[in-house]
Amino acid sequence: MTAEKRPLNVAILALPEVSGSTLHGMFDLFASAGRDWTFLTEGRIRQGAAKPYIVARENAPIAAFNGVTITPHHALRDCPSPDLICVSDFFIAPRESCAGRFGPELEWLRQHYRAGTVIAAACSGTLLLAEAGLLDGHQATTHWGYCEALAEMYPKVRVQCGRTLVTSGEEQRIIMSGGGTSFQDLALFLIARFIGVEEAVQVAKVYLLDWHDSGGLPYAAMVSTRKSSDAQIAKCQEWLADNYKRSSPVALMVEMSGLAERSFNRRFFQTTGQSPMDYVQSLRLEEAKQILETTALSIEAVAQELGYEDTSFFSRLFRRRIGVTPAQYRKRFASLRKALQSSRSCWSGLGWLLGFLHSPPFLYGGI
């Protein structure tokens, strides 16, 4: 007889002014996985598939925004090694800076991310990941009330406000959800990814949860809506959203701007946080991800579609910026894309999860 797999260690980070409903809601959903379904249907008590625990800077009670007292299980310095970290939301004015307020928490997050831990954030929790520098050059989402502020305060972050869930970072090890009850989607997504689809469906049935699939906007369209106060650079951004596949797009933008190349590069970086070429590469790679998820085109054909004549250069660039090869990315995420698209046209509520029960397990490689 094989030994039973140990529970997944899920550290839920609590900050001052945390939202009690989100923090305890995520705790309950993870604790339910593999435990409550058999209790309700068979009367058997099983060990849960996850072991959630609340962690804070110090192992001392903290006050939630609504006045409820949160009692952490562990301090940052002595908590069990997490397989997964979830950052709960906290109350902060949209344009209020996090600088200087969460030093120990930021370093703790950086340390575990460097070690390979997956990190998830709900709602305004994304601001903490941005302040830690973990989202630089990557996509992100948050509550709609914070999207504009997130883009302004952290210009290196590519904000996807139209997305309920965003997977991002190296090897897609950062997962974020928008506001409100989307933390439920985040928890179901993570349970499906690390424990199993069947367990995620069972948790959803126990708690009567529906999947809030609001869809997403194409990345190029998002870029075009992020207008710069620099009119010349904003005009180039709008043009680039539709022309990033063209040959020598940076030279064409310099010509369009009427600026000297050096001045153009400086002003473009001040506006976007990226050099013009890095910005072009970001747009092309986002399109590459879409193509890899939605088509069966060869890697060579994908490269050519995006204006790369050298397939090996494209593959190296993709690996360096995304963290996996194009083939690995397609293998991991094409099934997710297919399920989400199917949920729009064929399923309602938890249909995307149920669809997985008739396809290979959705585990992203497990832990």
N, C-alpha and C positions, 0 to 999 in steps of 0.2 A: 504494500500500500504506500503510495507516495504521500509525502508530508503536505499538509495544507499550506497553500501560499500565504505568506504573511500579509497583513492588511497594508494598504497604501497609506503612507504617512502624508497627511495633508495639513500643512501649517497655514492658518488663516491669520493674517497680520491685522492687528487692531491699532489704529492711531487715535489720538485724542479727537474728540468730536466725531467718532465713527457713527455710522448708521447701524443701529442695533438690529433692524429687520434684515438688512443684507448680510451682516456678519453671522447672526444666528440662523438665518435662512440657509446660507451655504453650509453651515455646520450641520444642520439637520439633514439636508439632502445627501451630503457625503456619508453621514452616519447611517442613513437608511439603506444605502446600496448593499445588496446581498444579505440584508437582515430582515427588513420589515415585510417583504413580500411573502416569504415562507411563513412568517408568524401569522399574517392575516389569512392566508389561503390554506395553511396546513396546521397551524397551531404550534409550529416548531420554532424554537429560538436558535438562531445561528449567529456565529461571529460575523460582524460586518466586514465587507470587503475593503473598507477604508477606515482609517483611524484619524479623524480630524482633531485638531487641537488649536486653541487660540494662543497666539504668541504676541507679546508686546515688548516695548523697550525694557520695562521692568516687570517683575512678577508681582504687581500690585494693582488693585482695582483702578479702573479709569472710567470716566463718565462719558456715556454716549451722548450724541447731540440732543436726544429727547429726554435726557436725564436718567435713563436706565444705567445701572452700574454694570460694567463689563468686568468679569474676573478672568484674567488670562490664566492659562494652564502653565505657561512657561515664559521665561524671559528670553530675549534674543540670544544671550550668551550660553544658555544651557538647554535649549529646546532640542528634541530628537531630530536627527538628520532628516530633512523633508524630501520626499520624492516630488512633491508639488507644493508650490507656494501660491496662495490666493490673497490678493490685496483687496480688502473691502473698501467701499467708498467712505468718504469723510466729508464733512461740511466745511467748505472753503469758498470764498467769493470767487467767481470765475476768473478774474484778473489778479487775484491775490497771489503773491509769490510764495513758493514753498522754500525758497532759499534760506538756509540757516536754521530751519525748524526741525528737520528730520534726519540729521547727520547719521546717527547710529542705524536707523532703519535703511537709509540709502546704501550705506556700506554693506550691511547684511544682505540686501538684495543683490548688489554687485557681486559680492563674494559667491553667493550660491549660483548666480547666473553663469559666472565664469567656470564654475564647477560642473555645469551641465544641467542644472535643475530647471524644470519648466516653471514659468511664472505666469499667473493669470491675474487680471485686474478687472474689477467691476466699477462702472460709472466713473466717478472722479478719481478712483484709484489709479487710473491711467496717468494722472498728473505726477504721481510719485515715480512711476517708471520713467517718464520724460525727464524729471528732475535728476534722476539717477544716470541719465545718458543712455539708457538701454534702448531707446526708440530712435536714436539718431539715424537718419537714412532709411527708416522703416515706416510701414503703414501703422496706423493706430485708429482707434475709435473711442468715444466717450459719450457721456450724456450730451444731448444736443445743446444744452445751455453752456457747455464748456468748449465746444468745438472751435469756435472762432478764437477764443482766448488761448487755447492749446496751440493753434497754428501761429498765433502772433508771438507768444512767449517762447515757443520752441520751434523756430522756423526749419530746423532740420527734420522735424517729424512730418510725415505725409498723412494728414488727417483725412479719414474716410467717414465722414459724419453720417452718410446714408447706409452704413452697415451695422447690423445688429451684433455680429461677431466678426472679429478680425484675428487671424493668426499671422504672426509676424516674427521678426527677429531671426537670429541664426538658427537654422534648422527648424524654423517655425516654433520656437520654444517660448514665445510670448503670445498669450491669448487674451483678448480684451472684449468686453461687452459694453453696450451702451447703458443708458440709465433705466430708472424704474425697476421693473421686475425682470429685466433681461439677465440679472444674475442667475435666474433659474435656468435660462438657456445655457449660460456659461457652465453651470454645474452639470447639467445633463450632457453637454458636449464633452466635458472632462471625464465624466463617469464612463461615457461610451468609449472615449479614447484610451483610458488607462485600465478600466475594469472590464467593460464589455457592453455591447449594444443591448443585450437582453436585460442586463441589470439597469441600464439607463431607462429602458421602457418600463420596467417594473417600478422604478422610483417615480416616474411620471404618472403612472396609474395610481400609485398610493397617494400621491399629493394632488391628483387631478390637474396636472400641468399641461398646458398647450405650448407648442413651439411658436415663438413670435418671429416668423420669417417675413421680415419686411423688405428683403431684397437688398441690393446694393447698386451704387452708381459706378459707371466706368471710371477708372482712375484719371484718364485724360480729362474727362468732364469736370472732375473735382479740381484738378489743377487750374482749369480755365476759370473757375469761380473764385479762386483765391487771388483776387486782384491786388497788385502792388500799388502803393502810393506813388511809385516811380512810373509815370505814364509810359515811358519808352520801354521799360522792362516788362510792364504789364502787357503791352501790345505784343512783345516777343513771346511771352508765355502763352497768350491766346493763340498765336500763330503756330507755336510749337506743338500745342495739344493735338493739332491735326496734321502736323508735318514732321514728326520726329523720326519717321522712317526714311526721309529723304537723305540723299548724299550730302555731306558737309553742312548739316543744319546750323552749326554754330557760326560758320562763316556767313551764311545767309542771314542769320539774326543780327550779326554785327553790321552787315550792310543795311539791313532794314532799320536799325536803330539810328544810323547816322553818326554813331559815336566812334571814337578811336578804340581799337581793340582792347587796349589796356583799361580804358575807362569803362568799357562795356563789361569786361570780366569782373572788375571791382564792384560795379553797381549791381550786377547780376548776383554775385555772391552775397552782398549785403541784403538783398531782397529774399533770396531763397535758402541761404545757408549752404549752397552747393556751387561748384564751378559750373559753367554752362555745359561742358561735356558730361560731367557727372549727372547733371539734371537730365540730359538727353538719355544717358544710359539707364537712369532710373525709370524713365517712361518706357523705354524699349523693353526692359526686363519685366515690368509690370504687364506689358502686353504679351510677352513671352509666357508668363505664368498663366494668363488667360487662355492662350492658344494650347499650351500643354494640358490644361485641365479639360478643355472642351473639344479638342480634335485629336485625330490620330496621325497628324503630320509628322514626318520624320524630323529628327533634331536638325538635320541639314536644311530641310525645307523651312523650319521655324526660323533658323538663323537668316536665311535668305529673305524671308518675308519681312524681317525687321531691318534689313539693310546691312547685315553682316555677311561679307563674302567669305570670310574665314570661319568655318564652323568650329574649329578648335579654339579660336580666340573667344567666340561666343560662349562656348562651354566653360572655358576657364573663368571668364567674367561672371557668368551665372553662378558658378560654384563659389567664387570669392565673395560675391555680393549677397547671395541667397543662403549659402551654407551647405547646399547639396547640389548634385549635378542635375541637369535638365531631366535625365531619365529617372533619377531618384525622385525628383519633385513630382513628375507625372505619376509614378507608381503610388506615391503616398496620397496625393490629393485629387486625382481624377475621379475616384469613387465618391469622395465627399462632394465635389462639384456636381456630379451626376445626381446624387441623392437630393441635394438642395434644389436643383432645377426641377427634379421630378416632383418635389413637394409643392411647387408652385402650381403645376398643371394637373397633377393626378391625385395629390394627397392633401389632406388638411390636418391641422394640429400636429400630431407626432408621426405623420406619414413618412417623413424622411427617415426617422429611426426604424420604423417598422419595415421600410423597404430594405434596410440593411440585413434584416433577418433572412432574406432570400438571396443574399450576396455574401462574399467573403467578409470575415469579421473586420470591423473598422477599429483598429487599435493603434495605428501610427507607429507600430514597432514596440508598443508597451513601455515598460519602465526598466 
